[in-house]
Amino acid sequence: MVAEQKKLVKSISVETIRVILEEANITYPHTKTWKESNDPDFAAKKNESSNSITNHQKKGG
């Protein structure tokens, strides 16, 4: 951690940093996955996409 490298503190844990930020009411955006969408029709479009996929079976055997 930078605070440790700059010798501002001897050591500090991620949990301690989380508590300090929480007590100061400092928030940060959480990462969203690619699976999320702001599109109100996302669920319907997603289902349409899965229904359009055809299963290919092996020929012969």
C-alpha distance matrix in Angstrom:
0.0 3.8 5.5 5.4 6.3 8.7 9.9 10.3 9.8 10.5 8.4 7.8 8.9 9.2 12.7 12.2 10.6 13.5 16.0 15.0 15.4 18.6 20.1 19.7 21.4 18.7 19.2 18.1 20.4 20.4 21.1 24.7 26.3 29.1 31.5 31.5 33.7 34.9 38.4 40.7 42.8 40.0 41.2 44.8 43.8 41.6 44.6 46.9 44.7 44.7 48.5 49.2 47.8 50.6 50.5 51.9 53.8 54.5 58.1 60.3 59.1
3.8 0.0 3.8 5.3 4.9 6.0 8.3 8.6 9.5 11.1 10.2 10.0 11.8 12.0 15.4 14.2 12.0 15.2 17.4 15.7 15.9 19.4 20.6 19.6 21.5 18.7 19.5 18.5 21.0 21.7 22.4 26.1 27.9 30.5 33.2 32.9 34.8 35.7 39.2 41.7 43.9 41.2 42.8 46.2 45.1 43.2 46.3 48.5 46.3 46.6 50.3 50.8 49.6 52.6 52.6 54.0 56.0 56.8 60.3 62.6 61.7
5.5 3.8 0.0 3.8 5.5 5.3 6.1 5.2 6.0 8.4 8.1 7.9 10.6 11.6 14.3 12.3 10.6 14.2 15.7 13.6 14.6 18.1 18.6 17.8 20.2 17.9 19.4 19.1 22.0 22.9 24.2 27.9 30.0 32.8 35.2 34.7 36.7 37.4 41.0 43.2 45.6 43.1 44.5 48.0 47.2 45.2 48.3 50.6 48.6 48.8 52.5 53.3 52.2 55.2 55.2 56.8 58.7 59.6 63.2 65.4 64.4
5.4 5.3 3.8 0.0 3.8 5.4 4.9 6.0 5.4 5.9 5.8 7.2 10.2 12.1 14.8 13.1 12.3 15.9 17.4 15.8 17.2 20.4 21.0 20.7 23.1 21.0 22.3 21.9 24.6 25.0 26.0 29.8 31.5 34.3 36.7 36.5 38.7 39.7 43.3 45.5 47.8 45.0 46.3 49.8 48.9 46.8 49.7 52.1 50.0 50.0 53.7 54.5 53.1 55.9 55.7 57.2 58.9 59.6 63.2 65.3 64.1
6.3 4.9 5.5 3.8 0.0 3.8 5.3 7.7 8.5 8.9 9.3 10.9 13.5 14.9 18.0 16.6 15.3 18.8 20.6 18.9 19.8 23.2 24.0 23.2 25.5 23.0 24.1 23.3 25.8 26.3 26.9 30.6 32.1 34.7 37.3 37.3 39.4 40.4 43.9 46.4 48.5 45.7 47.2 50.6 49.5 47.4 50.5 52.6 50.3 50.4 54.2 54.7 53.3 56.1 55.9 57.1 59.0 59.5 63.0 65.1 64.0
8.7 6.0 5.3 5.4 3.8 0.0 3.8 5.5 7.9 9.6 10.9 12.2 15.3 16.6 19.4 17.4 15.9 19.5 20.9 18.6 19.5 23.1 23.4 22.3 24.9 22.5 24.1 23.6 26.4 27.4 28.3 32.0 33.9 36.5 39.2 38.8 40.6 41.3 44.9 47.3 49.6 47.0 48.7 52.1 51.0 49.1 52.3 54.4 52.2 52.5 56.3 56.8 55.5 58.5 58.5 59.8 61.8 62.4 65.9 68.1 67.1
9.9 8.3 6.1 4.9 5.3 3.8 0.0 3.8 5.3 6.4 8.7 10.9 14.3 16.5 18.8 16.4 15.7 19.5 20.4 18.2 19.9 23.2 23.1 22.4 25.3 23.4 25.3 25.2 28.2 29.0 30.2 33.9 35.8 38.6 41.1 40.7 42.7 43.5 47.1 49.3 51.7 49.1 50.5 54.0 53.1 51.1 54.2 56.5 54.4 54.5 58.2 58.9 57.6 60.5 60.4 61.8 63.6 64.2 67.8 69.9 68.7
10.3 8.6 5.2 6.0 7.7 5.5 3.8 0.0 3.8 7.0 8.8 9.9 13.4 15.3 17.2 14.4 13.5 17.2 17.7 15.2 16.9 20.3 19.8 19.0 22.1 20.4 22.6 23.0 26.2 27.3 28.9 32.7 34.9 37.8 40.1 39.4 41.3 41.8 45.5 47.6 50.2 47.7 49.1 52.7 52.0 50.1 53.1 55.5 53.6 53.8 57.5 58.3 57.2 60.2 60.3 61.9 63.8 64.7 68.3 70.5 69.4
9.8 9.5 6.0 5.4 8.5 7.9 5.3 3.8 0.0 3.8 5.4 6.9 10.7 13.2 14.8 11.9 11.9 15.7 15.9 14.0 16.3 19.3 18.9 18.8 21.9 20.5 22.5 23.0 26.2 26.9 28.6 32.3 34.4 37.5 39.6 39.0 41.2 41.8 45.5 47.4 50.0 47.4 48.6 52.2 51.6 49.6 52.4 55.0 53.1 53.1 56.8 57.8 56.6 59.5 59.3 61.0 62.7 63.6 67.2 69.3 68.1
10.5 11.1 8.4 5.9 8.9 9.6 6.4 7.0 3.8 0.0 3.8 7.1 10.6 13.8 15.4 13.0 13.8 17.4 17.7 16.4 18.9 21.6 21.4 21.8 24.7 23.4 25.1 25.4 28.4 28.6 30.0 33.7 35.5 38.6 40.6 40.3 42.8 43.7 47.3 49.3 51.6 48.9 49.8 53.5 52.9 50.7 53.4 56.0 54.1 53.8 57.5 58.5 57.1 59.9 59.5 61.0 62.6 63.3 66.9 68.8 67.4
8.4 10.2 8.1 5.8 9.3 10.9 8.7 8.8 5.4 3.8 0.0 3.8 6.9 10.2 11.9 10.1 11.1 14.4 15.1 14.4 16.8 19.2 19.5 20.3 22.8 21.4 22.7 22.8 25.6 25.5 26.9 30.5 32.2 35.4 37.2 37.1 39.6 40.7 44.3 46.2 48.4 45.6 46.5 50.1 49.6 47.3 49.9 52.6 50.7 50.3 54.0 55.1 53.7 56.4 56.0 57.6 59.1 59.8 63.5 65.4 64.0
7.8 10.0 7.9 7.2 10.9 12.2 10.9 9.9 6.9 7.1 3.8 0.0 3.8 6.8 8.4 6.5 7.4 10.6 11.4 11.1 13.3 15.6 16.2 17.0 19.3 17.9 19.1 19.4 22.2 22.1 23.8 27.3 29.2 32.5 34.2 33.8 36.4 37.3 41.0 42.7 45.1 42.3 43.1 46.9 46.5 44.2 46.8 49.6 47.8 47.4 51.1 52.3 51.0 53.8 53.6 55.3 56.9 57.9 61.6 63.6 62.3
8.9 11.8 10.6 10.2 13.5 15.3 14.3 13.4 10.7 10.6 6.9 3.8 0.0 3.8 5.3 5.2 6.5 8.7 10.0 10.9 12.6 14.3 15.6 16.9 18.6 17.2 17.7 17.8 20.3 19.7 21.3 24.7 26.3 29.8 31.2 31.0 33.7 34.9 38.4 40.1 42.3 39.5 40.1 43.8 43.6 41.1 43.6 46.5 44.8 44.2 47.9 49.2 47.9 50.7 50.3 52.1 53.7 54.7 58.5 60.5 59.1
9.2 12.0 11.6 12.1 14.9 16.6 16.5 15.3 13.2 13.8 10.2 6.8 3.8 0.0 3.8 5.4 5.1 6.2 8.7 9.9 10.6 12.2 14.3 15.4 16.4 14.7 14.6 14.4 16.7 15.9 17.5 20.9 22.7 26.2 27.6 27.3 30.0 31.1 34.7 36.3 38.6 35.8 36.4 40.2 39.9 37.5 40.1 42.9 41.2 40.8 44.4 45.8 44.6 47.4 47.2 49.2 50.9 52.1 55.8 57.9 56.7
12.7 15.4 14.3 14.8 18.0 19.4 18.8 17.2 14.8 15.4 11.9 8.4 5.3 3.8 0.0 3.8 5.4 4.9 6.2 8.6 9.9 10.4 12.3 14.3 15.1 14.3 14.4 14.9 17.3 16.5 18.6 21.7 23.6 27.3 28.3 27.7 30.4 31.4 35.0 36.3 38.6 36.0 36.4 40.2 40.2 37.9 40.2 43.3 41.9 41.3 44.8 46.4 45.4 48.2 48.0 50.2 51.8 53.1 56.9 59.0 57.7
12.2 14.2 12.3 13.1 16.6 17.4 16.4 14.4 11.9 13.0 10.1 6.5 5.2 5.4 3.8 0.0 3.8 5.4 5.2 6.2 8.7 9.8 10.6 12.4 14.2 13.6 14.7 15.8 18.8 18.6 21.0 24.3 26.5 30.1 31.3 30.5 33.0 33.6 37.3 38.6 41.2 38.7 39.3 43.1 43.1 40.9 43.4 46.4 45.0 44.6 48.1 49.6 48.7 51.6 51.5 53.7 55.4 56.7 60.5 62.7 61.4
10.6 12.0 10.6 12.3 15.3 15.9 15.7 13.5 11.9 13.8 11.1 7.4 6.5 5.1 5.4 3.8 0.0 3.8 5.4 5.1 6.2 8.5 9.9 10.7 12.3 10.8 11.9 12.7 15.8 16.2 18.5 22.0 24.4 27.9 29.4 28.4 30.6 31.2 34.9 36.4 39.0 36.6 37.5 41.2 41.1 39.1 41.8 44.6 43.1 43.0 46.6 47.9 47.1 50.2 50.3 52.4 54.3 55.7 59.4 61.7 60.7
13.5 15.2 14.2 15.9 18.8 19.5 19.5 17.2 15.7 17.4 14.4 10.6 8.7 6.2 4.9 5.4 3.8 0.0 3.8 5.5 5.2 6.1 8.6 10.0 10.5 9.4 9.6 10.7 13.5 13.6 16.3 19.5 22.0 25.6 26.8 25.6 27.9 28.4 32.1 33.4 36.0 33.7 34.4 38.1 38.2 36.2 38.8 41.7 40.4 40.3 43.7 45.3 44.6 47.7 47.9 50.1 52.1 53.7 57.4 59.8 58.7
16.0 17.4 15.7 17.4 20.6 20.9 20.4 17.7 15.9 17.7 15.1 11.4 10.0 8.7 6.2 5.2 5.4 3.8 0.0 3.8 5.5 5.0 6.1 8.6 9.7 10.0 11.1 13.2 16.3 16.5 19.6 22.6 25.2 28.8 29.7 28.3 30.5 30.8 34.5 35.5 38.3 36.1 36.7 40.4 40.8 38.9 41.3 44.3 43.3 43.1 46.4 48.1 47.5 50.6 50.8 53.2 55.1 56.8 60.5 62.8 61.8
15.0 15.7 13.6 15.8 18.9 18.6 18.2 15.2 14.0 16.4 14.4 11.1 10.9 9.9 8.6 6.2 5.1 5.5 3.8 0.0 3.8 5.5 5.2 6.3 8.7 8.6 10.9 13.1 16.6 17.7 20.7 23.9 26.8 30.2 31.5 29.9 31.8 31.8 35.6 36.8 39.7 37.7 38.6 42.3 42.4 40.7 43.4 46.2 45.1 45.1 48.5 50.0 49.5 52.8 53.1 55.4 57.4 59.1 62.8 65.2 64.2
15.4 15.9 14.6 17.2 19.8 19.5 19.9 16.9 16.3 18.9 16.8 13.3 12.6 10.6 9.9 8.7 6.2 5.2 5.5 3.8 0.0 3.8 5.5 5.1 6.2 5.1 7.2 9.4 13.1 14.5 17.6 20.8 23.9 27.2 28.5 26.8 28.5 28.3 32.1 33.3 36.3 34.4 35.5 39.1 39.2 37.7 40.4 43.1 42.1 42.3 45.7 47.1 46.8 50.1 50.6 53.0 55.2 56.9 60.6 63.1 62.4
18.6 19.4 18.1 20.4 23.2 23.1 23.2 20.3 19.3 21.6 19.2 15.6 14.3 12.2 10.4 9.8 8.5 6.1 5.0 5.5 3.8 0.0 3.8 5.4 5.0 5.9 7.2 10.2 13.3 14.4 17.9 20.6 23.7 27.2 28.0 26.0 27.8 27.5 31.2 32.1 35.1 33.4 34.2 37.8 38.3 36.7 39.2 42.1 41.3 41.4 44.6 46.3 46.1 49.4 50.0 52.5 54.7 56.6 60.3 62.8 62.0
20.1 20.6 18.6 21.0 24.0 23.4 23.1 19.8 18.9 21.4 19.5 16.2 15.6 14.3 12.3 10.6 9.9 8.6 6.1 5.2 5.5 3.8 0.0 3.8 5.4 7.6 10.2 13.4 16.8 18.1 21.6 24.3 27.5 30.9 31.7 29.7 31.3 30.8 34.5 35.2 38.4 36.8 37.6 41.2 41.7 40.3 42.8 45.6 45.0 45.1 48.3 50.0 49.9 53.2 53.7 56.3 58.4 60.4 64.0 66.6 65.7
19.7 19.6 17.8 20.7 23.2 22.3 22.4 19.0 18.8 21.8 20.3 17.0 16.9 15.4 14.3 12.4 10.7 10.0 8.6 6.3 5.1 5.4 3.8 0.0 3.8 5.4 8.9 12.2 15.7 17.7 21.2 24.0 27.4 30.6 31.7 29.5 30.8 30.0 33.8 34.7 38.0 36.5 37.7 41.2 41.5 40.3 43.0 45.6 44.9 45.4 48.5 50.1 50.0 53.4 54.2 56.7 59.0 60.9 64.6 67.2 66.6
21.4 21.5 20.2 23.1 25.5 24.9 25.3 22.1 21.9 24.7 22.8 19.3 18.6 16.4 15.1 14.2 12.3 10.5 9.7 8.7 6.2 5.0 5.4 3.8 0.0 3.8 6.3 10.0 13.1 15.3 18.9 21.4 24.9 28.0 28.9 26.4 27.5 26.6 30.3 31.1 34.4 33.1 34.3 37.7 38.1 37.1 39.7 42.3 41.8 42.3 45.4 47.0 47.1 50.6 51.4 54.1 56.5 58.6 62.2 64.9 64.3
18.7 18.7 17.9 21.0 23.0 22.5 23.4 20.4 20.5 23.4 21.4 17.9 17.2 14.7 14.3 13.6 10.8 9.4 10.0 8.6 5.1 5.9 7.6 5.4 3.8 0.0 3.8 6.9 10.4 12.9 16.2 19.0 22.5 25.5 26.9 24.6 25.7 25.0 28.8 30.0 33.2 31.7 33.1 36.5 36.6 35.5 38.4 40.8 40.0 40.6 43.8 45.2 45.2 48.7 49.6 52.1 54.5 56.5 60.0 62.8 62.3
19.2 19.5 19.4 22.3 24.1 24.1 25.3 22.6 22.5 25.1 22.7 19.1 17.7 14.6 14.4 14.7 11.9 9.6 11.1 10.9 7.2 7.2 10.2 8.9 6.3 3.8 0.0 3.7 6.9 9.2 12.7 15.3 18.9 21.9 23.1 20.8 22.0 21.5 25.3 26.5 29.6 28.0 29.4 32.8 32.9 31.7 34.6 37.1 36.2 36.8 40.1 41.4 41.4 44.9 45.8 48.3 50.8 52.8 56.4 59.2 58.8
18.1 18.5 19.1 21.9 23.3 23.6 25.2 23.0 23.0 25.4 22.8 19.4 17.8 14.4 14.9 15.8 12.7 10.7 13.2 13.1 9.4 10.2 13.4 12.2 10.0 6.9 3.7 0.0 3.8 6.5 9.5 12.4 15.9 18.8 20.4 18.3 19.6 19.4 23.2 24.9 27.8 25.8 27.5 30.9 30.6 29.3 32.4 34.7 33.6 34.3 37.6 38.7 38.7 42.1 43.1 45.5 48.0 49.9 53.4 56.3 55.9
20.4 21.0 22.0 24.6 25.8 26.4 28.2 26.2 26.2 28.4 25.6 22.2 20.3 16.7 17.3 18.8 15.8 13.5 16.3 16.6 13.1 13.3 16.8 15.7 13.1 10.4 6.9 3.8 0.0 3.8 6.5 8.9 12.5 15.2 16.8 14.7 15.8 15.8 19.5 21.4 24.2 22.1 23.8 27.3 26.8 25.6 28.8 31.0 29.9 30.7 34.0 35.0 35.0 38.6 39.6 42.1 44.7 46.7 50.2 53.1 52.9
20.4 21.7 22.9 25.0 26.3 27.4 29.0 27.3 26.9 28.6 25.5 22.1 19.7 15.9 16.5 18.6 16.2 13.6 16.5 17.7 14.5 14.4 18.1 17.7 15.3 12.9 9.2 6.5 3.8 0.0 3.8 6.3 9.7 12.9 14.2 12.5 14.5 15.2 18.9 20.6 23.1 20.6 21.9 25.5 25.1 23.5 26.4 28.9 27.7 28.1 31.5 32.7 32.5 35.9 36.7 39.2 41.7 43.6 47.2 50.0 49.6
21.1 22.4 24.2 26.0 26.9 28.3 30.2 28.9 28.6 30.0 26.9 23.8 21.3 17.5 18.6 21.0 18.5 16.3 19.6 20.7 17.6 17.9 21.6 21.2 18.9 16.2 12.7 9.5 6.5 3.8 0.0 3.8 6.6 9.6 11.5 10.6 12.8 14.2 17.6 19.9 21.8 19.0 20.4 23.9 23.1 21.3 24.4 26.7 25.1 25.6 29.1 30.0 29.6 33.0 33.8 36.0 38.6 40.5 44.0 46.8 46.5
24.7 26.1 27.9 29.8 30.6 32.0 33.9 32.7 32.3 33.7 30.5 27.3 24.7 20.9 21.7 24.3 22.0 19.5 22.6 23.9 20.8 20.6 24.3 24.0 21.4 19.0 15.3 12.4 8.9 6.3 3.8 0.0 3.8 6.6 8.0 6.8 9.2 11.1 14.2 16.5 18.2 15.2 16.7 20.1 19.4 17.5 20.7 23.0 21.5 22.0 25.5 26.5 26.3 29.7 30.7 33.2 35.8 37.9 41.3 44.3 44.2
26.3 27.9 30.0 31.5 32.1 33.9 35.8 34.9 34.4 35.5 32.2 29.2 26.3 22.7 23.6 26.5 24.4 22.0 25.2 26.8 23.9 23.7 27.5 27.4 24.9 22.5 18.9 15.9 12.5 9.7 6.6 3.8 0.0 3.8 5.3 5.9 9.0 12.0 14.3 16.7 17.6 14.2 15.3 18.7 17.6 15.3 18.4 20.7 18.8 19.1 22.7 23.6 23.1 26.4 27.2 29.6 32.2 34.2 37.7 40.6 40.5
29.1 30.5 32.8 34.3 34.7 36.5 38.6 37.8 37.5 38.6 35.4 32.5 29.8 26.2 27.3 30.1 27.9 25.6 28.8 30.2 27.2 27.2 30.9 30.6 28.0 25.5 21.9 18.8 15.2 12.9 9.6 6.6 3.8 0.0 3.8 5.5 7.6 11.0 12.6 15.4 15.7 12.2 13.8 16.7 15.0 12.8 16.2 18.0 15.9 16.6 20.2 20.7 20.2 23.7 24.8 27.0 29.9 31.9 35.3 38.4 38.5
31.5 33.2 35.2 36.7 37.3 39.2 41.1 40.1 39.6 40.6 37.2 34.2 31.2 27.6 28.3 31.3 29.4 26.8 29.7 31.5 28.5 28.0 31.7 31.7 28.9 26.9 23.1 20.4 16.8 14.2 11.5 8.0 5.3 3.8 0.0 3.8 6.7 10.4 11.5 13.6 13.6 9.9 10.6 13.8 12.6 10.1 13.2 15.5 13.7 14.0 17.6 18.6 18.3 21.8 22.9 25.6 28.3 30.7 34.0 37.2 37.2
31.5 32.9 34.7 36.5 37.3 38.8 40.7 39.4 39.0 40.3 37.1 33.8 31.0 27.3 27.7 30.5 28.4 25.6 28.3 29.9 26.8 26.0 29.7 29.5 26.4 24.6 20.8 18.3 14.7 12.5 10.6 6.8 5.9 5.5 3.8 0.0 3.8 7.1 8.9 10.9 11.9 8.6 9.9 13.4 12.7 11.0 14.1 16.4 15.4 16.2 19.4 20.6 20.9 24.5 25.9 28.7 31.6 34.1 37.4 40.5 40.7
33.7 34.8 36.7 38.7 39.4 40.6 42.7 41.3 41.2 42.8 39.6 36.4 33.7 30.0 30.4 33.0 30.6 27.9 30.5 31.8 28.5 27.8 31.3 30.8 27.5 25.7 22.0 19.6 15.8 14.5 12.8 9.2 9.0 7.6 6.7 3.8 0.0 3.8 5.3 8.0 9.2 6.5 9.1 11.9 11.1 10.5 13.8 15.5 14.8 16.4 19.2 20.1 21.0 24.8 26.7 29.5 32.6 35.3 38.3 41.7 42.2
34.9 35.7 37.4 39.7 40.4 41.3 43.5 41.8 41.8 43.7 40.7 37.3 34.9 31.1 31.4 33.6 31.2 28.4 30.8 31.8 28.3 27.5 30.8 30.0 26.6 25.0 21.5 19.4 15.8 15.2 14.2 11.1 12.0 11.0 10.4 7.1 3.8 0.0 3.8 6.2 8.7 7.6 10.6 12.9 12.5 12.9 16.0 17.3 17.3 19.2 21.6 22.5 23.9 27.6 29.8 32.7 35.8 38.6 41.6 45.0 45.6
38.4 39.2 41.0 43.3 43.9 44.9 47.1 45.5 45.5 47.3 44.3 41.0 38.4 34.7 35.0 37.3 34.9 32.1 34.5 35.6 32.1 31.2 34.5 33.8 30.3 28.8 25.3 23.2 19.5 18.9 17.6 14.2 14.3 12.6 11.5 8.9 5.3 3.8 0.0 3.8 5.4 5.1 8.6 10.0 9.4 10.7 13.7 14.4 14.8 17.1 19.1 19.8 21.6 25.3 27.8 30.7 34.0 37.0 39.7 43.2 44.1
40.7 41.7 43.2 45.5 46.4 47.3 49.3 47.6 47.4 49.3 46.2 42.7 40.1 36.3 36.3 38.6 36.4 33.4 35.5 36.8 33.3 32.1 35.2 34.7 31.1 30.0 26.5 24.9 21.4 20.6 19.9 16.5 16.7 15.4 13.6 10.9 8.0 6.2 3.8 0.0 3.8 5.6 7.7 8.8 9.7 11.3 13.3 14.4 15.6 17.6 19.1 20.3 22.5 26.1 28.6 31.7 34.9 38.1 40.8 44.2 45.1
42.8 43.9 45.6 47.8 48.5 49.6 51.7 50.2 50.0 51.6 48.4 45.1 42.3 38.6 38.6 41.2 39.0 36.0 38.3 39.7 36.3 35.1 38.4 38.0 34.4 33.2 29.6 27.8 24.2 23.1 21.8 18.2 17.6 15.7 13.6 11.9 9.2 8.7 5.4 3.8 0.0 3.8 5.7 5.5 6.1 8.5 10.2 10.7 12.3 14.5 15.6 16.8 19.2 22.7 25.3 28.5 31.7 35.0 37.5 41.0 42.0
40.0 41.2 43.1 45.0 45.7 47.0 49.1 47.7 47.4 48.9 45.6 42.3 39.5 35.8 36.0 38.7 36.6 33.7 36.1 37.7 34.4 33.4 36.8 36.5 33.1 31.7 28.0 25.8 22.1 20.6 19.0 15.2 14.2 12.2 9.9 8.6 6.5 7.6 5.1 5.6 3.8 0.0 3.8 5.5 5.2 5.9 8.6 9.8 10.4 12.3 14.2 15.4 17.2 20.8 23.2 26.3 29.5 32.6 35.4 38.8 39.6
41.2 42.8 44.5 46.3 47.2 48.7 50.5 49.1 48.6 49.8 46.5 43.1 40.1 36.4 36.4 39.3 37.5 34.4 36.7 38.6 35.5 34.2 37.6 37.7 34.3 33.1 29.4 27.5 23.8 21.9 20.4 16.7 15.3 13.8 10.6 9.9 9.1 10.6 8.6 7.7 5.7 3.8 0.0 3.8 5.5 5.1 6.3 8.7 9.9 10.8 12.4 14.5 16.2 19.6 21.7 25.1 28.0 31.2 34.0 37.3 38.0
44.8 46.2 48.0 49.8 50.6 52.1 54.0 52.7 52.2 53.5 50.1 46.9 43.8 40.2 40.2 43.1 41.2 38.1 40.4 42.3 39.1 37.8 41.2 41.2 37.7 36.5 32.8 30.9 27.3 25.5 23.9 20.1 18.7 16.7 13.8 13.4 11.9 12.9 10.0 8.8 5.5 5.5 3.8 0.0 3.8 5.4 5.2 6.2 8.7 10.1 10.7 12.5 15.0 18.2 20.8 24.1 27.1 30.5 33.1 36.4 37.4
43.8 45.1 47.2 48.9 49.5 51.0 53.1 52.0 51.6 52.9 49.6 46.5 43.6 39.9 40.2 43.1 41.1 38.2 40.8 42.4 39.2 38.3 41.7 41.5 38.1 36.6 32.9 30.6 26.8 25.1 23.1 19.4 17.6 15.0 12.6 12.7 11.1 12.5 9.4 9.7 6.1 5.2 5.5 3.8 0.0 3.8 5.4 5.0 6.2 8.8 9.9 10.7 13.0 16.6 19.4 22.4 25.7 28.9 31.4 34.9 36.1
41.6 43.2 45.2 46.8 47.4 49.1 51.1 50.1 49.6 50.7 47.3 44.2 41.1 37.5 37.9 40.9 39.1 36.2 38.9 40.7 37.7 36.7 40.3 40.3 37.1 35.5 31.7 29.3 25.6 23.5 21.3 17.5 15.3 12.8 10.1 11.0 10.5 12.9 10.7 11.3 8.5 5.9 5.1 5.4 3.8 0.0 3.8 5.5 5.1 6.4 8.8 10.1 11.5 15.1 17.3 20.5 23.6 26.8 29.5 32.9 33.8
44.6 46.3 48.3 49.7 50.5 52.3 54.2 53.1 52.4 53.4 49.9 46.8 43.6 40.1 40.2 43.4 41.8 38.8 41.3 43.4 40.4 39.2 42.8 43.0 39.7 38.4 34.6 32.4 28.8 26.4 24.4 20.7 18.4 16.2 13.2 14.1 13.8 16.0 13.7 13.3 10.2 8.6 6.3 5.2 5.4 3.8 0.0 3.8 5.3 5.2 6.2 8.7 10.4 13.5 15.8 19.3 22.1 25.5 28.2 31.5 32.3
46.9 48.5 50.6 52.1 52.6 54.4 56.5 55.5 55.0 56.0 52.6 49.6 46.5 42.9 43.3 46.4 44.6 41.7 44.3 46.2 43.1 42.1 45.6 45.6 42.3 40.8 37.1 34.7 31.0 28.9 26.7 23.0 20.7 18.0 15.5 16.4 15.5 17.3 14.4 14.4 10.7 9.8 8.7 6.2 5.0 5.5 3.8 0.0 3.8 5.5 5.2 6.3 9.1 12.2 15.2 18.4 21.5 24.9 27.2 30.7 32.0
44.7 46.3 48.6 50.0 50.3 52.2 54.4 53.6 53.1 54.1 50.7 47.8 44.8 41.2 41.9 45.0 43.1 40.4 43.3 45.1 42.1 41.3 45.0 44.9 41.8 40.0 36.2 33.6 29.9 27.7 25.1 21.5 18.8 15.9 13.7 15.4 14.8 17.3 14.8 15.6 12.3 10.4 9.9 8.7 6.2 5.1 5.3 3.8 0.0 3.8 5.5 5.3 7.0 10.6 13.4 16.3 19.7 22.8 25.3 28.9 30.1
44.7 46.6 48.8 50.0 50.4 52.5 54.5 53.8 53.1 53.8 50.3 47.4 44.2 40.8 41.3 44.6 43.0 40.3 43.1 45.1 42.3 41.4 45.1 45.4 42.3 40.6 36.8 34.3 30.7 28.1 25.6 22.0 19.1 16.6 14.0 16.2 16.4 19.2 17.1 17.6 14.5 12.3 10.8 10.1 8.8 6.4 5.2 5.5 3.8 0.0 3.8 5.4 5.6 8.9 11.0 14.3 17.3 20.6 23.3 26.6 27.5
48.5 50.3 52.5 53.7 54.2 56.3 58.2 57.5 56.8 57.5 54.0 51.1 47.9 44.4 44.8 48.1 46.6 43.7 46.4 48.5 45.7 44.6 48.3 48.5 45.4 43.8 40.1 37.6 34.0 31.5 29.1 25.5 22.7 20.2 17.6 19.4 19.2 21.6 19.1 19.1 15.6 14.2 12.4 10.7 9.9 8.8 6.2 5.2 5.5 3.8 0.0 3.8 5.5 7.8 10.4 13.9 16.7 20.3 22.6 25.9 27.1
49.2 50.8 53.3 54.5 54.7 56.8 58.9 58.3 57.8 58.5 55.1 52.3 49.2 45.8 46.4 49.6 47.9 45.3 48.1 50.0 47.1 46.3 50.0 50.1 47.0 45.2 41.4 38.7 35.0 32.7 30.0 26.5 23.6 20.7 18.6 20.6 20.1 22.5 19.8 20.3 16.8 15.4 14.5 12.5 10.7 10.1 8.7 6.3 5.3 5.4 3.8 0.0 3.8 6.3 9.8 12.6 15.9 19.2 21.3 24.8 26.4
47.8 49.6 52.2 53.1 53.3 55.5 57.6 57.2 56.6 57.1 53.7 51.0 47.9 44.6 45.4 48.7 47.1 44.6 47.5 49.5 46.8 46.1 49.9 50.0 47.1 45.2 41.4 38.7 35.0 32.5 29.6 26.3 23.1 20.2 18.3 20.9 21.0 23.9 21.6 22.5 19.2 17.2 16.2 15.0 13.0 11.5 10.4 9.1 7.0 5.6 5.5 3.8 0.0 3.8 6.7 9.4 12.8 16.0 18.4 21.9 23.3
50.6 52.6 55.2 55.9 56.1 58.5 60.5 60.2 59.5 59.9 56.4 53.8 50.7 47.4 48.2 51.6 50.2 47.7 50.6 52.8 50.1 49.4 53.2 53.4 50.6 48.7 44.9 42.1 38.6 35.9 33.0 29.7 26.4 23.7 21.8 24.5 24.8 27.6 25.3 26.1 22.7 20.8 19.6 18.2 16.6 15.1 13.5 12.2 10.6 8.9 7.8 6.3 3.8 0.0 3.8 6.3 9.6 13.0 15.0 18.5 20.1
50.5 52.6 55.2 55.7 55.9 58.5 60.4 60.3 59.3 59.5 56.0 53.6 50.3 47.2 48.0 51.5 50.3 47.9 50.8 53.1 50.6 50.0 53.7 54.2 51.4 49.6 45.8 43.1 39.6 36.7 33.8 30.7 27.2 24.8 22.9 25.9 26.7 29.8 27.8 28.6 25.3 23.2 21.7 20.8 19.4 17.3 15.8 15.2 13.4 11.0 10.4 9.8 6.7 3.8 0.0 3.8 6.4 9.9 12.4 15.7 16.8
51.9 54.0 56.8 57.2 57.1 59.8 61.8 61.9 61.0 61.0 57.6 55.3 52.1 49.2 50.2 53.7 52.4 50.1 53.2 55.4 53.0 52.5 56.3 56.7 54.1 52.1 48.3 45.5 42.1 39.2 36.0 33.2 29.6 27.0 25.6 28.7 29.5 32.7 30.7 31.7 28.5 26.3 25.1 24.1 22.4 20.5 19.3 18.4 16.3 14.3 13.9 12.6 9.4 6.3 3.8 0.0 3.8 6.7 9.0 12.5 14.0
53.8 56.0 58.7 58.9 59.0 61.8 63.6 63.8 62.7 62.6 59.1 56.9 53.7 50.9 51.8 55.4 54.3 52.1 55.1 57.4 55.2 54.7 58.4 59.0 56.5 54.5 50.8 48.0 44.7 41.7 38.6 35.8 32.2 29.9 28.3 31.6 32.6 35.8 34.0 34.9 31.7 29.5 28.0 27.1 25.7 23.6 22.1 21.5 19.7 17.3 16.7 15.9 12.8 9.6 6.4 3.8 0.0 3.8 6.3 9.4 10.5
54.5 56.8 59.6 59.6 59.5 62.4 64.2 64.7 63.6 63.3 59.8 57.9 54.7 52.1 53.1 56.7 55.7 53.7 56.8 59.1 56.9 56.6 60.4 60.9 58.6 56.5 52.8 49.9 46.7 43.6 40.5 37.9 34.2 31.9 30.7 34.1 35.3 38.6 37.0 38.1 35.0 32.6 31.2 30.5 28.9 26.8 25.5 24.9 22.8 20.6 20.3 19.2 16.0 13.0 9.9 6.7 3.8 0.0 3.8 6.5 7.5
58.1 60.3 63.2 63.2 63.0 65.9 67.8 68.3 67.2 66.9 63.5 61.6 58.5 55.8 56.9 60.5 59.4 57.4 60.5 62.8 60.6 60.3 64.0 64.6 62.2 60.0 56.4 53.4 50.2 47.2 44.0 41.3 37.7 35.3 34.0 37.4 38.3 41.6 39.7 40.8 37.5 35.4 34.0 33.1 31.4 29.5 28.2 27.2 25.3 23.3 22.6 21.3 18.4 15.0 12.4 9.0 6.3 3.8 0.0 3.8 6.5
60.3 62.6 65.4 65.3 65.1 68.1 69.9 70.5 69.3 68.8 65.4 63.6 60.5 57.9 59.0 62.7 61.7 59.8 62.8 65.2 63.1 62.8 66.6 67.2 64.9 62.8 59.2 56.3 53.1 50.0 46.8 44.3 40.6 38.4 37.2 40.5 41.7 45.0 43.2 44.2 41.0 38.8 37.3 36.4 34.9 32.9 31.5 30.7 28.9 26.6 25.9 24.8 21.9 18.5 15.7 12.5 9.4 6.5 3.8 0.0 3.7
59.1 61.7 64.4 64.1 64.0 67.1 68.7 69.4 68.1 67.4 64.0 62.3 59.1 56.7 57.7 61.4 60.7 58.7 61.8 64.2 62.4 62.0 65.7 66.6 64.3 62.3 58.8 55.9 52.9 49.6 46.5 44.2 40.5 38.5 37.2 40.7 42.2 45.6 44.1 45.1 42.0 39.6 38.0 37.4 36.1 33.8 32.3 32.0 30.1 27.5 27.1 26.4 23.3 20.1 16.8 14.0 10.5 7.5 6.5 3.7 0.0
